[in-house]
Amino acid sequence: MNTNLKKTSHVNHHHDAKVNGSILAPVTVIGLGAMGSKLARTFVNNGHVTTVWNRTPEKAAELVGLGASGATEIADAIAASPILIICVLDYDAARHILEPMREKLSGKVVVNLTTGTPEEARTMGTWIRNHGAEYLDGGIMAVPSLIATPHAVILYSGSQTAYETYKQVLERLGTSHYLGSDPALAPLNDLALLSGMYGMFGGFIHAVALAGSEGTKAEDFTTTLLMPFLQAMISTMPEMAKQIDTGDYSAKDASLAMQAAHDTIGEVSRVQGVSAETFAPIFELMKRRVEEGYGGDDFASVIELIRKRPSS
C-alpha cells in the first residue's frame, strides 16, 4: 500500500460549499492517465473536495500532494462523492472497474468521459440506470493541456437532470454542450467532429505537398494563401448545411458537372510527383453524382451518396 495516499472515509462528512455562488460538490475522478489527471487537477485547483483512484495507486501521488484525497479502494472512491467522473482506456475497462461496485452506485451520477462508440454509450447508460444511478456520457474535444481553458469543448448526453444539477461542476473542465437524453449522442458527435477535422487535415497535407513540389515553403503557403482561402470557404458551410437539411441542392455558382469535368487536381498532382490519395475519394464521389444525373447540383449534394437512408 502506498503510504502517501490519504484515507477517504472522512469525505462523506463534507457538505457542499458555496464559493462566489458556485456549488463546490465533492468529485471523484476514476482513471489517472494524462487526461484523467488533468481533470482531477482542475477540480482540485477550483476548490472541490476531490477524490482520485487509479488501478496503479502511485499515479495518485502527485495529485495527493496538490490536495486531492487518494483512495486505495475503489469502493471508498465511489462512496466519497455524489458525482463520479471516469476516464479510462475504453468502455470495457470502465465496466470492469464498476461491475464489482454495482450495488454502491445507487444515487450517484456517473459521468463517463471515456472514448467509445454510440452503442457502447447506450449499453453503459442502461446498465448504470439499472443500478440506480444517473448517467452522462461525454466526448472531450481537447487534448489534456487545453482542459480548463475556453478552447476545451466537452459534449454531454444522457440524464438531463444530472447535467443541469452538475453543470457548474462540469464547466470547470471547459465549454460544455448538452446534446440530449440519448447517451449515444455525445460519442457520435465526438466522432463526427473528428471526421471533419481529419478531412480538413487531409486536404491540408495534399495542398502543402502540391505547393511544395516547386519549392514553396509549407509555412509560407499556409499563412499567406491557404488560411485566408479556407476561412472564406468555411463561411459557406452554413449555407451547405441548409441545402442538406432542405434537400435543395440547386447550384448557385459552380455546379458539380463543372467541378468534376476534369480531374485537373489529380493530373497535376501526378505530374508533380505528389500522391492524390487524400483528394481522389471525394473527386470520385463528385463524378459519380454527376453520372447519376445530378450535375446541376451544388457540392453539398454529394452527401446523398454516403448518408444513412431514413427507415421506411
C-alpha positions as CSV (number, residue, x, y, z in Angstrom):
1,M,0.0,0.0,0.0
2,N,1.2,3.5,-0.9
3,T,1.6,5.4,2.4
4,N,1.4,8.7,0.6
5,L,-2.3,8.2,-0.1
6,K,-4.8,9.8,2.2
7,K,-7.8,7.8,3.6
8,T,-11.1,9.0,2.1
9,S,-13.7,7.9,4.8
10,H,-13.9,11.4,6.0
11,V,-15.1,12.8,2.7
12,N,-18.7,11.7,3.2
13,H,-19.0,14.2,6.1
14,H,-18.3,17.1,3.8
15,H,-21.2,19.3,2.8
16,D,-21.4,21.2,-0.5
17,A,-20.0,24.6,0.0
18,K,-20.7,27.8,-1.9
19,V,-17.8,30.0,-3.1
20,N,-18.8,33.0,-5.2
21,G,-22.2,31.5,-5.7
22,S,-20.8,28.3,-7.2
23,I,-21.6,24.9,-5.6
24,L,-18.4,23.0,-4.9
25,A,-19.7,19.5,-4.9
26,P,-17.2,16.8,-3.9
27,V,-15.9,15.0,-7.1
28,T,-14.4,11.6,-7.6
29,V,-12.1,11.0,-10.6
30,I,-11.5,7.4,-11.6
31,G,-8.6,6.9,-14.0
32,L,-5.5,8.9,-13.8
33,G,-3.9,8.8,-17.3
34,A,-2.9,12.1,-18.9
35,M,-6.5,13.2,-19.4
36,G,-7.9,11.9,-16.1
37,S,-5.0,13.5,-14.1
38,K,-5.7,16.9,-15.8
39,L,-9.4,16.6,-15.0
40,A,-8.6,15.9,-11.3
41,R,-6.1,18.7,-11.1
42,T,-8.7,21.1,-12.4
43,F,-11.2,20.2,-9.7
44,V,-8.5,20.5,-7.0
45,N,-7.5,23.9,-8.4
46,N,-11.1,25.1,-8.3
47,G,-11.6,24.1,-4.6
48,H,-13.6,20.9,-5.0
49,V,-13.0,18.1,-2.4
50,T,-11.5,15.7,-5.0
51,T,-11.0,12.0,-4.5
52,V,-8.9,10.1,-7.0
53,W,-8.5,6.5,-7.8
54,N,-6.3,4.6,-10.2
55,R,-5.6,0.9,-10.7
56,T,-1.9,1.8,-10.2
57,P,-2.1,3.8,-6.9
58,E,1.3,5.5,-7.5
59,K,-0.3,7.7,-10.2
60,A,-2.3,9.5,-7.5
61,A,0.8,10.7,-5.5
62,E,1.2,14.0,-7.3
63,L,-2.5,14.9,-7.1
64,V,-2.5,14.0,-3.4
65,G,0.4,16.4,-3.0
66,L,-1.8,19.1,-4.5
67,G,-4.6,18.4,-2.1
68,A,-6.6,15.5,-3.5
69,S,-7.6,12.5,-1.4
70,G,-6.2,9.3,-2.8
71,A,-8.5,6.3,-2.4
72,T,-6.7,2.9,-2.2
73,E,-10.0,1.1,-2.7
74,I,-12.5,1.8,-5.5
75,A,-15.4,1.4,-3.0
76,D,-14.0,4.3,-1.0
77,A,-13.7,6.4,-4.1
78,I,-17.3,5.8,-5.1
79,A,-18.6,6.5,-1.6
80,A,-16.7,9.7,-1.3
81,S,-18.6,11.9,-3.8
82,P,-22.1,12.2,-5.4
83,I,-20.6,12.6,-8.9
84,L,-18.1,10.1,-10.3
85,I,-16.1,11.0,-13.4
86,I,-14.5,8.1,-15.1
87,C,-11.9,8.5,-17.8
88,V,-10.1,5.2,-18.7
89,L,-8.8,3.4,-21.8
90,D,-12.2,2.1,-23.1
91,Y,-15.7,1.1,-22.1
92,D,-14.6,-2.5,-21.2
93,A,-12.1,-1.1,-18.7
94,A,-14.8,1.2,-17.3
95,R,-17.3,-1.7,-16.9
96,H,-14.6,-3.9,-15.4
97,I,-14.0,-1.3,-12.7
98,L,-17.6,-0.5,-11.9
99,E,-19.1,-4.0,-12.2
100,P,-18.0,-5.2,-8.8
101,M,-19.3,-2.0,-7.3
102,R,-22.7,-2.0,-8.9
103,E,-24.6,-2.1,-5.6
104,K,-22.7,1.0,-4.5
105,L,-23.7,3.1,-7.5
106,S,-27.3,3.8,-6.4
107,G,-28.0,7.6,-6.0
108,K,-24.7,8.6,-7.8
109,V,-24.2,10.5,-11.0
110,V,-21.7,8.7,-13.3
111,V,-20.1,10.8,-16.0
112,N,-18.2,8.7,-18.4
113,L,-15.6,10.6,-20.4
114,T,-14.1,7.5,-21.9
115,T,-13.8,7.4,-25.7
116,G,-16.1,4.9,-27.3
117,T,-18.9,4.2,-29.8
118,P,-22.6,5.3,-29.6
119,E,-23.7,1.7,-29.0
120,E,-21.3,1.3,-26.1
121,A,-22.6,4.5,-24.6
122,R,-26.2,3.3,-24.8
123,T,-25.3,-0.1,-23.3
124,M,-23.4,1.6,-20.5
125,G,-26.2,4.1,-19.8
126,T,-28.8,1.3,-19.5
127,W,-26.5,-0.7,-17.2
128,I,-25.8,2.3,-14.9
129,R,-29.5,3.3,-14.7
130,N,-30.5,-0.3,-13.9
131,H,-28.3,0.1,-10.8
132,G,-30.0,3.2,-9.6
133,A,-27.6,5.9,-10.8
134,E,-27.9,8.7,-13.3
135,Y,-25.6,8.5,-16.4
136,L,-23.9,11.1,-18.6
137,D,-21.7,10.2,-21.5
138,G,-19.1,12.7,-22.6
139,G,-16.9,13.4,-25.6
140,I,-13.8,15.6,-24.8
141,M,-12.9,17.7,-27.8
142,A,-9.5,18.7,-26.5
143,V,-6.0,17.5,-25.5
144,P,-5.1,17.5,-21.8
145,S,-3.3,20.8,-22.0
146,L,-6.4,22.6,-23.1
147,I,-8.6,21.4,-20.3
148,A,-9.9,24.3,-18.1
149,T,-9.5,26.7,-21.0
150,P,-12.2,28.2,-23.3
151,H,-10.7,26.1,-26.1
152,A,-11.8,22.8,-24.5
153,V,-15.2,21.7,-25.6
154,I,-16.9,18.7,-24.0
155,L,-20.1,17.2,-25.3
156,Y,-22.6,15.5,-23.0
157,S,-25.6,13.4,-23.4
158,G,-27.8,11.3,-21.1
159,S,-29.6,12.4,-18.0
160,Q,-30.7,16.0,-18.3
161,T,-31.3,16.2,-14.6
162,A,-27.7,15.1,-13.9
163,Y,-26.4,17.6,-16.4
164,E,-28.4,20.5,-15.0
165,T,-27.5,19.6,-11.4
166,Y,-23.8,19.5,-12.1
167,K,-23.4,21.8,-15.0
168,Q,-21.3,24.3,-12.9
169,V,-19.0,21.5,-11.9
170,L,-18.6,20.1,-15.4
171,E,-17.9,23.6,-16.8
172,R,-14.8,23.7,-14.7
173,L,-13.3,21.5,-17.4
174,G,-14.3,23.6,-20.5
175,T,-17.2,24.7,-22.6
176,S,-20.0,22.2,-22.3
177,H,-22.7,21.3,-24.8
178,Y,-25.6,19.1,-23.8
179,L,-26.9,17.3,-26.8
180,G,-29.9,15.3,-25.5
181,S,-31.1,12.4,-23.4
182,D,-29.7,9.6,-25.6
183,P,-26.3,8.7,-24.3
184,A,-25.2,7.9,-27.8
185,L,-25.3,11.5,-29.0
186,A,-22.0,12.6,-27.3
187,P,-19.8,9.9,-28.7
188,L,-21.5,10.1,-32.1
189,N,-20.9,13.9,-32.4
190,D,-17.4,13.5,-31.0
191,L,-16.5,11.1,-33.8
192,A,-18.3,13.3,-36.4
193,L,-16.2,16.3,-35.3
194,L,-13.1,14.3,-35.5
195,S,-14.1,13.2,-39.0
196,G,-14.4,16.8,-40.1
197,M,-11.0,17.5,-38.6
198,Y,-9.2,14.7,-40.3
199,G,-10.9,15.6,-43.6
200,M,-9.6,19.1,-43.2
201,F,-6.1,17.8,-42.3
202,G,-6.1,15.5,-45.3
203,G,-6.8,18.5,-47.6
204,F,-4.1,20.5,-45.9
205,I,-1.4,17.9,-46.3
206,H,-2.2,17.4,-50.0
207,A,-2.3,21.2,-50.6
208,V,1.0,21.7,-48.9
209,A,2.6,18.8,-50.7
210,L,1.4,20.1,-54.1
211,A,2.5,23.7,-53.5
212,G,5.8,22.3,-52.1
213,S,6.5,20.3,-55.2
214,E,8.0,23.5,-56.7
215,G,9.8,24.5,-53.5
216,T,7.2,26.7,-51.8
217,K,7.7,26.5,-48.0
218,A,4.7,24.9,-46.2
219,E,4.6,27.8,-43.6
220,D,4.6,30.5,-46.3
221,F,1.9,28.8,-48.3
222,T,-0.2,28.1,-45.3
223,T,-0.2,31.5,-43.7
224,T,-0.2,33.7,-46.9
225,L,-2.6,31.7,-49.1
226,L,-4.2,28.6,-47.6
227,M,-5.6,30.0,-44.4
228,P,-7.3,33.1,-45.9
229,F,-8.8,30.9,-48.7
230,L,-10.1,28.2,-46.3
231,Q,-11.6,30.9,-44.0
232,A,-13.6,32.1,-46.9
233,M,-14.7,28.6,-47.8
234,I,-15.6,27.7,-44.2
235,S,-18.1,30.6,-44.3
236,T,-20.1,28.8,-46.9
237,M,-20.7,25.8,-44.7
238,P,-23.9,27.1,-43.0
239,E,-25.4,27.5,-46.5
240,M,-24.3,24.0,-47.4
241,A,-25.9,22.7,-44.2
242,K,-29.1,24.4,-45.1
243,Q,-29.1,22.7,-48.5
244,I,-28.6,19.4,-46.9
245,D,-31.5,19.9,-44.4
246,T,-33.9,21.1,-47.1
247,G,-32.7,18.8,-49.9
248,D,-32.5,21.8,-52.3
249,Y,-29.0,21.4,-53.9
250,S,-29.5,23.8,-56.8
251,A,-26.1,25.2,-57.8
252,K,-25.8,28.9,-57.4
253,D,-22.3,29.3,-58.9
254,A,-20.2,26.2,-59.6
255,S,-22.2,23.1,-60.4
256,L,-20.9,19.6,-59.8
257,A,-20.8,19.0,-63.6
258,M,-18.4,21.9,-63.9
259,Q,-16.3,20.9,-60.9
260,A,-16.0,17.3,-61.9
261,A,-15.5,17.8,-65.7
262,H,-11.8,17.3,-65.5
263,D,-9.5,15.7,-62.8
264,T,-7.1,18.6,-63.1
265,I,-6.0,18.4,-59.4
266,G,-5.3,14.7,-59.8
267,E,-3.5,15.1,-63.1
268,V,-1.3,18.0,-61.8
269,S,-0.5,16.0,-58.7
270,R,0.7,13.1,-60.8
271,V,2.8,15.3,-63.0
272,Q,4.3,17.0,-59.9
273,G,5.1,13.6,-58.3
274,V,2.5,14.1,-55.5
275,S,0.1,11.4,-54.5
276,A,-3.6,12.4,-54.8
277,E,-4.7,9.7,-52.3
278,T,-6.4,12.2,-50.0
279,F,-8.2,14.1,-52.8
280,A,-9.2,11.2,-55.1
281,P,-12.1,9.7,-53.0
282,I,-14.0,13.0,-52.9
283,F,-13.5,13.6,-56.6
284,E,-14.8,10.1,-57.4
285,L,-17.9,10.8,-55.4
286,M,-18.4,14.1,-57.3
287,K,-18.1,12.2,-60.7
288,R,-20.5,9.5,-59.6
289,R,-23.1,12.1,-58.6
290,V,-22.8,13.7,-62.0
291,E,-23.1,10.3,-63.7
292,E,-26.3,9.7,-61.8
293,G,-27.8,12.8,-63.3
294,Y,-27.2,15.5,-60.6
295,G,-24.6,17.6,-62.5
296,G,-26.7,20.7,-61.9
297,D,-26.4,20.3,-58.1
298,D,-24.1,22.1,-55.7
299,F,-21.2,20.3,-53.9
300,A,-23.4,19.5,-50.9
301,S,-25.4,17.1,-53.0
302,V,-22.5,14.6,-52.6
303,I,-23.8,13.7,-49.2
304,E,-26.7,11.8,-50.8
305,L,-24.2,9.1,-51.8
306,I,-23.0,8.4,-48.3
307,R,-25.7,9.4,-45.8
308,K,-27.9,6.9,-44.0
309,R,-31.3,6.4,-45.6
310,P,-34.3,7.0,-43.4
311,S,-36.1,3.9,-42.3
312,S,-39.3,3.2,-44.3
